[in-house]
Amino acid sequence: MELTMNQLAVAYLVSAVLFIFALKGLTHPATARRGNLFGMLGMAIALIATLLGAEVQDYLLIIIAGVIGAVIGIRVALRIQMTAMPQLVAALHSFVGMAAVLVAIGTFINRAQAGTLNTVLMGELSAGVVIGAITFTGSVIAFTKLQGIMSGAPIKFMGQHLLNAAIAIATVLLAVNFAMTGNVFSLLLMTLLAFVLGGTLIIPIGGADMPVIISMLNSYSGWAAAATGFTLHNNLLIIVGALVGFSGAILSYIMCRAMNRSIINVVFGGFGTDSSGDSAGAVAAEKGVKSASVEDAVYWMEDANKVIIVPGYGMAVAQAQHALKEMMELLEARDVEVKFAIHPVAGRMPGHMNVLLAEADIPYDHVLEMDEINPEFQGAAVALVVGANDVVNPAAKEDPTSPIYGMPILEAGRANQCYFLKRSMRPGYSGVDNLLFYQDNTSLIFGDAKDTIEGIVSSLKGGGH
């Protein structure tokens, strides 16, 4: 069965509508699952329609590649932990980028042999190569930072921004030259410089900004897909790429606004920040910290009016979300109001904490964003910080020399008592000492977050104190 051009266009239109519904569904945790189903259905229709199109003449290599990809994808999906999801997203972005580069180069070779090259096509190929190459190496660097292969701290050197600007200008000039002349040397050098630019743009990004970078790379991968769509004259790929590109860019902008950051500062690795002078953290470190036990936390929580839980990456590592759900139910049985406070960049990618809490079936109305929950810390008896760090660090408000200065935080320190679940005194992903550790109303409970929460659950079941 072979689809006509009209039938293929209708199938692509249906897929595009389903992808739009998918994005709409993903805007809220309550509809996210439905959004994923729309997306999968749209992709299935698009794949089947493409395979039944007139351009597909031989299915053997497609079947072989599809089977290999399916085996790898299923294996990864079954084995991947939620803590490693940001790394997986970064890796998948790199695949999209490299695919755009390979498709562009392959198309150039085929069209050159057929003698059908033209300026418009080579302009499209240039865009695909440049965007794809930047996406590929940028995503690889993000992956290595998230995986711990490379330090999560910003890597900076003198003249870094001038170097990036020079590489970018040279890449654009080579792209223009290639589009006008079809010069192979320009294509190769342009590709190489774009690969380099992807790395030099991402290495100065600090850990606190990594969720924004993941979102930005998602946008880049969308534009790479759209460029590939122009190259292949595939309208659906253009539509889907534009949807991903615009949605990723909008999400990045929203996150930057929530962090009180300029998106230009983030993209260019903290351009204009000042790290000179003694930090407030260095002074606060001399004051020491107070440690507490599970019993101390239970004493404060079991008769509290309100307990606000701040989840972070440490909760994901310990897989403590299910234990938190049980703790929430036990506290609510004692008429204690329990809420969860979510920072826009908690975890390692947008929505990381929301996904984990949804996995534990924690009701959506218990999960509040930063602007909604911050006024409630003042009247809460207890703030329980579970593996979060930078998103509650007062240095963002009090220390002008801090790399995270200016970023709005969850004001957990305003609660009557703040308990901080930590494995050690190591700082968060951004490498910044947390001033909240040294406040008079803050105590640290050291150990695995899941074990600690399970200890609280056990104590609550046993009647506490």
N, C-alpha and C positions, 0 to 999 in steps of 0.2 A: 504493500500500500504506500503510495507516494502522495503527499499533500500538495495541493496547488498553492500558488502564491497567496491567493485570497484566504484559503484555509489556514495557512501558516500565519498570516497577519492576524487573523481572528484569535488563534491559539496564543500568540504573543500578547495580544491585547488583554485576554483573560488573565494570563500570567502577570502582566504588569499591574492590573487591578488588584489581584491577590497580594502582590508584593506591597502595594500601598496599604491594604488592609492589615498586612503583617506589621508594618511600621506603626500603624495606628494602635494595634494591639499591644505592641511592646512599650508603649508610653506609660503603662501602669501595671504593677505586679498582678493585679486581679485579672487582667486580660492578656497577660504575656503568653500564657500557654496557648490560648486561641490564636494569638498572633504568630507564634511559631508554626502552628498547624497550617495557617494560611500560607506562610512562607514556603513550607515544605511542599504543599499542594501546587503552588505556583511554579516552583522549581521542577517538580515532576512533569507538569504539563509542558514547560519550556523544553526540557530535555527530550521528551518523547516527540514533540513537534519538530525539533531540530533534527533528530535522527531520521524522521520520516520526510525531511526536506529533499529537494532535488539535488542539492550540492553534495550530499553524502552518497558516494559510489561504492565504498568498500567498508564493511563493518568489522573486519577481522581485527585490525589494530585498535579500533575504538573499543571493541569488546575486551581485548586483552588489557588495555589501559584502564578500562572501567572496573574490571575484576580486581586488578592490582590495587587501584585506588580504594575500592570498597573494602577490601580485606584490611588495608592499612587504616582506613578511617574507622571501621568498626572496632578494630583492636585498640586504637587510641581512645575512642569514646568509652570503651568498657574499662580501660585501665586508668584513665586520667582522673586525678583528684581535683576537687574544687579549688584547692590552693594553687594548683598549677594551671588553672583556666586562663589567667592573663597571659602566661607564656604561650599557651596553645593559640590564643587569639593572635598574638604577635607573629607566631610561626605561620599561621594561615594567611595573614596579611602579606608575608614575604612571598608566599606561593603565588598570590595574585599579581604581585609586582613583577616577579620573574616571568610569569606567563605572558604578561603584557610585553616585556622586552623580547621574549622569544618569538611571539606572534608577529611583532613588528619586523624583526630581522628576517624571519622566514618569509613574510609577505614581500619584503624588499627583494630578496633573492629570487622568488618566483616571478614577480612582476618584471624584474630586470631581465630575466631570461626570456620572458614573453614580449618584452619591449613595450609594456603598457604603463610605465611609470609616468607620473605627472606631478606638478608642483603641489597641488592640493593633497594628493595621497602622501607625498613625502613629508608634508607638514604634519599630517596625521601620524605618520610613523615616528616623526621626531617627538611629538607629544607623548606617544605611547612609550617610547624608549626612556625618555627623561623621567616622566612620572613613575613608570614602573621600576626603574633602577633606584630612584630615591626611596621608593616604598620598600623595595627589597632589602637594601642594606640598612635602612633606618629600622625596619622591623627586626632584622637579625640582631642589631645592637640592643634594641629594646628587649628581645628575648634573652640575650646573654646577661643583661642587667637584672631582669626579673628572676632568672634562673640562678643567679649568684655566680655565674662564670666570670662576669666582669663586675667590678665594684658599682654599687648603686649611687655612689657619690658623684657629683659633677666632675667631669674631666675637662679642665680649662687650661689654656696657655695663651701667652701674649700674642696679640694679633689674630686671634681666632675668628672674630667677626669679619675682619678685613679679608682673611683667607676664604671664608665662606662666600663673601660677596664676590670675590675675584673668580672663584670656581663657578658660581652661579652665572655671572656675566659671560664667562668663557663658554659655558655650556649652551647658553641661549644663542650666542653668536655662531657656534658650530652647528646648532640646530637649524638656524636660518640658512647657513651656507649649504648644509645638506639638503634642505628643502628646495633650494634654488638650483643646485648643481648635481645632486645625487652622488657627491664625492664620498667614496667608501671610507677614506681616512677620517673625514669629518664625522661619519657615523660611529666609527670605532672609538675615536677620542671623546666624542660627546657621551657615548655610553659609559666609558671608563670614568669620566669626570662626574657623571650623574651618580654612579655607584659610590664614588668617594664622598660626594656631597651628602648623600643619605647618611653616611656614618658620621661625618663631621657635624651635621646638624643635631644628631641625637646624643652623642657622647657628653655634651655639657649639660644635659638635662638631669636634674637631681631627682631623688626618689619621691619627694613630695609632689612633683609635677608629673609623675609617670602615668597616672590614670588619664590625664589630659592628652599625653602623647599617644597612648593607645587609641584614644578617640580620634586624634589627628591622623594617625596612620590608617585607621579605618576609612577616614575621608579620602586619603591619598589612594587607597586601594580601589575605592569607588571610581575616582577619576581615571585611574589606570584602566579599569574595566571599560569605562565609557570610551576612552581613547581606542581601546581594542575593538569596541563595537563599531566605531567609525571606520577603522581599518578593514574590518570584515564585512562592512555594510549590514550589520545586524542591529536592527532597531531595538530589540528587547535588551540587548547588552548595553546599548546607549542609555535606555530608560533606567535600567537597574543600576548601572554605574552612577548615573546622575542622582538617583534616589539615595544611594549609599554615600556618595560624595557630599551632597548637601546636608543630609541628616547628620553625618559625622562632623561636618564643619559647624553646624548649628549646636550640636551637643558640646563640642569643644568650647564654643563661645559661651554657652550657658554655664559650663563648669568654671571657666575662667572668671566670669562675673561673680559666681558664687564664692570663688576664692579671692576675689578682689585683686586679680592679676590681669595684666595686659596679655592678650593672646600672642602678641609680638614678642613680649618678654619670654614667654614659655617656649615658643618655637625657636627663638634664638638663644636659648640656654641661659636665662636669667640676665639678659643684657641690661646693664646699668645698675646692678645690685652692688652694694658696698659691704664688704666683709671685713673691713678694718676695725681696729679697736677691740677692747675687752668685751666679751659677751656677758649678758646677765646670767647665762647658764654657768659660766665659770665662777661667778661670785656665789650663786645659789648652791653650787656643789659643795661648798665648804660648810654648809649648814647641816648636812646629813639628812637622812630620811627615816621615817617610822615604818616598821613592819608590823603586820597584824596576822591573826590566825583566822581560820574559817569560823570559829566560834564567835570572834569579835564581829565579823560581818553579819552573822546570823542574828546576833543580839540587836544590831541596829535595824535589820531588815524585817524581822518577823512582826514587829508592831509598828512599822512605819506607815505614814500616810501615802507615800509615793516612793517608788524605786524606779530610777531611770537607768537603763542599761545602754552602754555605748560599745557596740561591737566593732572589732577591727580585724586586721589580718591575722593576729594571734588567735582569734576565735576560729578562723578558717583553718589554720595550721593544726590546732588541737581538735577540730571537728566538734566544738562544744555547743553548737546550736541546738541540738536535741536535748542536751542536759539543761540548757537555758529555758527551753520550752517547759520542761518538767518543773523547774524552779519557779517559773512564772505562774503555773497553775497552782502550785502549793501556796505561793504568796497571795494570789487572788482568792484562794479559799479562806485566807485570813483577813479578807477585805483590804488588802494592800493593792493600790493601783500600780500597775507595772506598764512601762512604756519603753520603746527602743528608739534611740536617737541615731540617725544616719547622717553622716557628713557626705557631701558630694564626691569626695575623693577617698573615702574610707576603703581600705583594701588596695588592690592593685589595678582595678579597672572599673569603669562606671557600672554601678548597679551590683557590684560584687556582694556586698552585705545583704542587699534585698533578696538576691537569689538564694543565699544560704539560709536566711530566715524563712523564706517561703518553702524551702526544702524541708524545714522542720515544722511546717504547718502553723507558724506563728501568725495570728490574724493580722490582716493588712492594716486594720484601724489601730493596732498597737504600735505600728512602725511609722515614725514621724521624721520629716526632713528637718534640717538644721534650723531654718527660720521659724518653723512651727514649735519646735521643742525647746529652743534656748530660753524663752521666757519662763519655762516651767522648772528649770533647775533651781531657781531661787527658793521655791517653796518645797522642794523635794527633800526628804529625809536622807536618802542615799543615792549617790551616783556610783554605778558599778561599771568600771571601764575594763572591758574584756579584750585585751590584746591590742587595743588602739594606742596610738602614741602621738604622732604629729598633729592629728585632728583635734586634740584637746590641749595642746601645748600653749600655755599663756605667752611663750616667747613670741608667738605670732602677733601679739598685741603690745608686748612690753619691751621687746629687744630690737631696736632698729637695725642692729648689725646681723640679725639672724636671717638665714636664707629663706625662712618661711614668714618673715615679717610682712604684715598686711593681709595674710590669709585669714578669713573669718574662721573661728573655731567653735566647737561644741563646748559650752561653758560649764563643764562638769564640776569645776572647782567652786561654783556658787552653791552647790548642794550643802546641806548641813554636814554630811560626812561623805568623803569620796574614797572608795576602795579601788585600787588599781591592781589587776591581775597581771603579773609579769613573770617571765622565766628568770630574768636577770636585770641588771641595771643598764644593759645596753640601750642606746638611744634607738629611735625609730628609723625607718628606711631612709629618711633624709639625713641621718647622722647628727641630728640636733638634740642636745640635752633638753629634757623635759622639765620645765620649771614647776609643773604641777606636783612633781614628786616631793617638793620641798615645802609645800603649803602646810600650815598647821592642821588643817582638816583632812589631809590626805594620808592614807596608810597603804603600803604595798603588801600584797599577799603573793609570795614567791612560789612558783611551781607551775605545772602544766594547767592550762585554763580548764580543760575538761575535768581533770581530777579535782580541781578546786571547786568547780560548780557542783560536781557529783557529791563532794563532801558537804556542801551547803544543803543540797537536796536531802542527803541522808540525815543531817542534823535537824532540818525542818520536819522530816517525817517522824523523827524521834522526839519531837517536842521542843527542840532547841534548848535554851537554857531553862 
